[in-house]
Amino acid sequence: MRNLDFIKNDHATADEQHFRSLRWIEGANEPVVALGRLYPAGLRVPEHQHSRTQLWFARRGVVLVTTATGRWMIPPGHALVIPARLDHATEMVSDVEMHSIYVDAGAEGAKGPRVVEVTMLARSLIEELVRVEEKPLSERRQLLVMELLLDELACLPERPLGLPFPSEARLAALCRAFLKAPSASASIDGWAQALGMSRRSFTRHFRQETGVSFVTWRQQACIFASLPRLADGQAVTSVALDAGYENISAFTTMFRRMLGSSPSSYLRARGG
């Protein structure tokens, strides 16, 4: 197990520390390997993979994880399950305290990346393992913590925070621009016109590229884009209006539908 280390926002130093940790993880024999890190805002971790399945837990802060098929946002109190041997890169949207665990490839049964909410039990078990150098555990207790954590992983509720990105360059450019300036009122007709397509051709093209409808993607993207601002302490009203919602009630309704609680309750419960 490793204690919390601070990764400097210097690419050469950060890369060296990161790949040194990778070698340590690959050489570990325990069924569950735990790692704690403090990352500064703006730090980017280059593309890499693990032989184990990783649970990338953002204890504090907001993280973006990118793979060949999409981008996943990990807000406070959540984790991304990253299957073994999947190439991925990360970017710290804010200062981040990360607690990661690594388990045997078949232990979690992950078939693709998915964002999960970390229960209080899982959070406590992960912290026990991350802090083991500060607070040593007996061999029996450490094994019990690992076994219970592996069992709890199967119970973590999945949250719809993965945002699929198209591969087609022009559509991808529109999607990136949308994330920088999200609008709940963005229309199919406007995007279709920007691409020189009919409405019908655009809706078919968008679903082929992303796997979801434009309306579903727009709703997810608005919430996706709002999370870093909310986690940074910005007023819910300002975030809602900037996202194109007519009032805070409409924004809160969509937020609650996706994440199960109001924005303020959601972030307060997760240390945001």
Residue pairs with C-beta under 8 A, 6 or more apart in sequence:
1 33
1 34
1 35
1 129
1 130
1 132
1 133
2 21
2 24
2 34
2 35
2 36
2 130
2 133
3 36
3 130
3 131
3 133
3 134
4 36
4 37
4 38
4 97
4 130
5 17
5 36
5 37
5 38
6 37
6 38
7 13
7 14
7 17
7 18
7 37
7 38
7 39
7 40
7 43
8 14
8 17
8 40
9 40
9 41
9 42
9 43
11 44
14 43
14 45
15 46
18 45
18 46
18 48
19 48
21 35
21 37
22 48
22 50
25 33
25 35
25 50
25 52
25 102
26 50
26 51
28 102
30 146
31 103
31 104
31 107
31 146
31 150
32 101
32 102
32 103
32 129
32 146
32 149
32 150
33 52
33 101
33 102
33 103
34 99
34 100
34 101
34 102
34 126
34 129
34 130
34 132
35 98
35 99
35 100
35 101
35 102
35 130
36 97
36 98
36 99
36 100
36 130
36 131
37 96
37 97
37 98
37 100
38 95
38 96
38 97
38 98
39 61
39 92
39 95
39 96
39 97
39 98
40 92
40 95
41 61
41 92
41 93
41 94
41 95
41 96
42 91
42 92
43 91
43 92
44 89
44 90
44 91
44 92
45 89
45 90
45 91
46 89
47 87
47 88
47 89
48 87
48 88
48 89
49 84
49 85
49 86
49 87
49 88
50 82
50 84
50 85
50 102
51 84
51 85
51 105
52 84
52 102
52 103
52 104
52 105
53 81
53 82
53 83
53 84
53 102
53 103
53 104
53 105
53 107
53 108
53 110
54 81
54 82
54 100
54 101
54 102
55 79
55 80
55 81
55 82
55 100
55 101
55 102
55 103
55 108
55 116
55 126
55 153
56 63
56 65
56 74
56 79
56 80
56 82
56 90
56 98
56 100
57 74
57 78
57 79
57 98
57 99
57 100
57 101
57 118
57 123
57 126
58 74
58 75
58 76
58 77
58 78
58 79
58 96
58 97
58 98
59 76
59 77
59 97
59 98
59 99
59 123
59 271
60 76
60 95
60 96
60 97
60 271
61 76
61 92
61 93
61 94
61 95
61 96
61 97
61 231
62 73
62 74
62 75
62 76
62 92
62 93
62 94
62 96
62 227
62 228
62 231
63 73
63 74
63 80
63 90
63 91
63 92
63 93
63 96
63 98
64 71
64 72
64 73
64 74
64 90
64 91
64 93
65 71
65 72
65 73
65 74
65 80
65 82
65 88
65 89
65 90
65 113
66 72
66 88
66 89
66 90
66 91
67 86
67 87
67 88
67 113
68 87
69 112
69 164
69 165
70 113
70 162
70 163
70 164
70 165
71 162
71 163
71 165
72 80
72 113
72 115
72 161
72 162
72 163
73 93
73 115
73 161
73 162
73 163
73 224
73 227
73 228
74 80
74 115
74 161
75 161
75 227
75 231
75 267
75 270
75 272
76 231
76 267
76 270
76 271
76 272
77 117
77 118
77 123
77 269
77 270
77 271
77 272
78 115
78 116
78 117
78 118
78 159
78 161
78 270
79 115
79 116
79 118
79 156
80 113
80 114
80 115
80 116
81 108
81 110
81 113
81 114
81 115
81 116
82 88
82 110
82 113
83 105
83 110
83 111
83 112
83 113
84 105
85 105
86 113
88 113
93 228
94 228
94 231
94 232
99 126
99 127
99 130
101 126
101 129
101 149
103 150
103 153
107 150
107 153
108 150
108 153
108 154
109 154
113 162
114 158
114 162
115 158
115 159
115 160
115 161
115 162
116 156
116 157
116 158
116 159
117 156
117 157
117 158
117 159
118 126
118 156
119 152
119 155
119 156
119 157
121 148
121 152
122 149
122 152
122 153
122 156
125 145
125 148
125 149
125 152
126 149
128 135
128 137
128 145
129 142
129 145
129 146
129 149
132 142
137 145
159 258
159 259
160 220
160 258
161 220
161 223
161 224
161 227
163 217
163 220
163 221
163 224
164 210
164 211
164 212
164 217
165 172
165 175
165 210
166 172
166 175
166 206
166 209
166 210
167 209
168 205
168 209
170 195
171 195
171 205
171 206
171 209
174 191
174 194
174 195
175 217
175 221
178 186
178 218
178 221
179 221
179 224
179 225
180 225
182 221
182 222
182 225
182 226
182 242
182 243
182 244
183 222
183 243
183 244
184 218
184 219
184 222
184 243
184 244
184 245
184 250
184 251
184 254
185 244
186 218
186 244
188 199
188 202
188 203
188 214
188 215
189 199
191 202
191 206
191 214
192 198
192 199
192 201
192 202
192 203
195 202
195 205
197 205
202 214
203 213
203 214
206 213
206 214
206 217
207 213
207 214
210 217
212 220
219 254
219 258
220 258
222 243
222 244
222 245
222 254
223 254
223 255
223 258
223 259
225 243
226 239
226 240
226 243
226 251
226 255
226 263
229 239
230 236
230 239
230 263
230 267
230 272
231 267
231 272
236 248
236 251
236 252
236 263
236 264
237 248
239 251
239 263
240 247
240 248
240 250
240 251
240 252
241 248
243 251
245 251
245 254
251 263
252 262
252 263
255 261
255 262
255 263
255 266
256 262
259 266
260 266
261 269
266 272
